[in-house]
Structure formats: C-alpha cells, structure tokens
Amino acid sequence: MTTSDTRKRKSRLPLIALIVVVAFLAALIGGEFYARNRVETCLANQFESELGSQIDVGLGFYPVLVQLATKEFKSVEITSDDTKFGPAQDMKVSAEIDDVNLNNVSDTSSGTIGSSSADVDWSNSGIQATLASQGIGGLISGVTSDAAAGTLNFAIVGGLAQLTVKPVVAGDKIEVQTVDANILGFGIPTDLADSVVSVLTDSLQAYPLGMTPQSIEVTDTGLKMSLTGGEYTMPAAQEGQQQISC
C-alpha cells in the first residue's frame, strides 16, 4: 500500500464519520416523531372519555422516546373546543396534566396522574345551546352576560320575562344563585327558573380528572372557570371498550 492510498483512506474517515452521525440523528428524529405521534394518539384516547369529546394532545419539549420507555410522561397539554361537562355543550378547555403514569394498568385503572389544571370557557351561545338540548331552550330567547355585575341574564318568551343568576364558587363546587326572576314586573313560574338553574348547576359540577373549581368569572361573552386537581386514578375502559396501553 502506497503512502498515497493511506492518505486517501485517512481523508475519507471524517466524511464517513459525518455520514454515520447524520444517519444516526435522522433515525433518532424519525423515531422521536413516530413515538410522539403514537403517544399523542394513545393519550387522546385515554382522556377523551373523561372530557366527553375529541381532544388535541401536546407533549411539550421533553423527549418522548425516553418517556415512552418508562410509560411516564412529565407534562401533557390538552385542548378541546367542544368539551361536555355533564349536560354542558360547547365548552372550550385548555388543560395541563403533570406526571402521567401508564404503568400498572389493570381492570380498575388505566393509569394515574400527579396533578392537573385547566381553564374553561363557556360562551353565552354554548349556554343557550345547552338549555335547548335539555328541552327548555324554546322558552329562552337570549343569553347575555354582565361582567361588571358577575351575572348571567336570560330573556324568556321574547323578552317578556327576565331571569338573572350569579354563579359563585362555594367550597369545592359552583353554585348558581337566582338574583332576579320576573315577568312584566311579576315573579316568573318557579318551575321555569328552577329548571334553568338546575341545568346550569349540573353543567358546572361535573369536572374531569377529579378537578375542583378554584374560580369562576363572568365575562362579556360568557363564563371562564379555573380548575385544579391532585393525584387521580383514571378509570379502566368501560365494558365493551378496549383497554388501551401506550
């Protein structure tokens, strides 16, 4: 072997090393992309039963390949534009779930979470749609909110009657208090007012993942809630559903 051949081989070594590194990085990135997509789909299936609608899942910047190996996910972000809490319709939810552990899946559990938090927006139109779905929407001609007063106002029978309520946090739940209920200056039927309050109350007391309300705010467009939760065991798949394992 000549000195020239030796030099040529040595000159190729950096190129070969570079090709190996690039191939390794490409495989690593491809594996991360595949793992991220698989886990996001899996976790979406896990949480959709809790939120009652299709959701989008994000896994932040933590490497998913490492987390997939341990089935422990440090932070999961969830968004949904059509969440249903109880009878409620058209709620928008943005949630963060920390320390998701999918080990030890059993007949009674599909995994655990360490803590959670969520911001929930419920628009006036969503509130009206919810009342309609419960059979009393035909009497409600409009829903408006008064941010300054912290109240929701319902126009009944074309505005001939008015119902005003105020949602407040009481302990670990939200109560809906009747502020005013009148028709042309006279009290409206108790059954109608109670029906509206009951639907709102049921919608504001069903929370996912063991969360409880921390605050509720009346805005110019509806309601905004803040929820938090601690350790929680996710229930196993219901009968007839396949238990999903990531």
N, C-alpha and C positions, 0 to 999 in steps of 0.2 A: 504493500500500500504506500502510495506516494504521499509526500507532505501536502500536496495539493488536495488529494482526496480527504485527508484528515481535516484540513481546514474547511472543506465544503460541508463535511458532516457536522463539525462544530458550529458552523454558521447556521445550519438548519435547526439546531436544538432550541434556540429561543422561539422560532416560528412554531415548532411542534408543541412546545410548552404553551404558547399562546392559544393554539387551536384546542388543546386539551382543556385549558381554563375556560375558554369561550363555550365549548361543548358542555362542560360541567355546569356553568352558570345558566345556559339555555335549558338544560334538563331541570335544574333547580327551580327556575322561574316557571317553567311549564308545569312542574309538579305542584308548586305553590298555587298556581292559577286553578289547576284541576281540583286540588284539595279545598281551596276556598269556595269554589262553586258547589262542590259536593256538600260541604258542611253548611253553607248558607241555605241550600235546599232542604237539608235534613232538619236544621233548626227551625226553619219556617214551618215545616210540618209539625214540629213539636209544639210550637207556640200558637199556631192558628186555632187550635181547639180552645185555647184559653181566651183569645181575643175575638173569636167568632167571625173572622173574615180573613181574606188573603192579606199577607204582610210582606214587606221587604226587609231583608236582614243584611246588616253590615257587620264585619268583624274587626274593624279598626286596622291598626298598623302592626299588630302582633303577628309573627309568622304562624300561619295556620298549620303547616306541616308538623311542627313541634307539638302544637296543641292537639292536633288530631291523633297523634301517637298516644297521648295520655288521656284523651277524651275529656280534657278540662280546658275551658275557654274563658279567658280572663274577662273579656268585655264583649257584649253582643248588643248592637244597636238595632232597634225595631221601629219601623214606621208603617202606618196604615191610614188610609183616607176613608175607610168605611167600617170602622170598628163598631161592634154591637155589645154594649153592657146591658144585660137584661133585655128589656124591650127597646132600648135606645137604638136609634139609627143614625147613620152618617156622622159618627164621631171620628175626629182625627186624632191619632195618637202618635207621640214620639217618645220612645222608651229606651232606657239603658239598663241592661241586665248584667250584673257582675258575677264572676265566679260560677259559671255554669259547669256542672259536673255530670257527665253522662255515663259514669261507671255504675256498676251495681244496679242496672235496670232489672226490674222484677215484675211480678204480676200486679203489684200495687204501686209501682213507681216507674216513671220514665226518666228520672234524673232529679237533680237538686240545683237550686241557685242560692248564692250567698246573700244577695241584696238586689233591689231594683228601684227604679224611679221612673216616673212618666209625666208628661204634660199632655193634657187632653183638652181639645177644643170641640165644643158642641154648638153649632150655629143655630140661629133662630129658625132657619128653614129646616134644619135637621130635627129640631124640637117639634115643629109643626108636622113634619112627616111622621114622626114617632106617634104623635097623638092620632093622626089619621090611620095609622096601622093598628091602633087599639080601638077603633070604632067610634071615636068621638071627634075626629077631625072635621066632620061635616058641620059641626057647630062652631068650630074655631076658624074665623075668617082672617086672622093675622096674629103673628107673634112678634113683639118688639122687646128690646131690652133698654134699660136705663142705667148706664154705668154709674152716674152720679148718685142715684138712689139705691143702687145694688138690687134692682128688681126686674122681674120679667112681667110683661103685660100681654094679656090675651084679649083680643077683640072677639066677642061672641055674637053670633047671629047678626053678622054685618055691622058690628059696632054698636048694636043696641045695648049690649051688656059688656062689662069690663071685669076682668079678673086680674089682680096683681098679686104676685107671690115673691118671696125673698128666700133664696137658698143660703143656708149657713152651715158651717162645719160644727157639729156637736159631738165631741168625743172622737170616735173612730168611724163616724158616718156623716152623711149630709142630710140635713132636714130641710124641708120646703115649707115655709110658713106663709099662710094666707094673710096678706096685708089689707086687701080690699076686694070686695065682690059685690057688684051692684048692677041692676038693670033699670035704666031710667031713674036712678036715684034710689031704687029699692033693692033689697038683697036678692041675688040670683039663687035658684034652687041649690040646696046644699049638695044634692047628689052630683050635680054637674061640676061644681067646684071641687068636691072631694075626688071625683074621677080624674080631673086634670092633675091635682096634687099627687094622687096615688101613682099615676103613670110617671110623673117626674121623679118622685121619690124612688120608685123601683128602678128607674134608669140610673139614678145617682147613688145606688147602694150595691151594685154588682161590679166588683173590681177584679181584674185578673191577678194571678200570681200572688195572692194573699196581700195585695197592696191595700193601703188605707189612705183616705184623703188628708192632706195637710192644709190645703187652702182651696177656696173657690172664689172666683172673681166674675162679676157681671161686666161684660164689655159692650161696646156699641153694636157688636154683631152676634152676641150670644154669651156662652159661658166658657170659662177657662178654669181647669182644675189642675192641681198638682198632687200627685200620688207618690207614696214611697212604700217599700216593703222590705222585710228582712229575709231570713232563711226560709226557704219554701221547697216542699217536695212536690214535684209535678206529678199529677196522677197518671196512671198507666192508661194505655189506649182502651177505649170502651169496647164492649163486646161487639164482635163483628168487624172491628178495625184492626189493622196490622200494627203490632208494636214496632216502632221504627228505632233502629240503632245506628248512630253515626259511626 
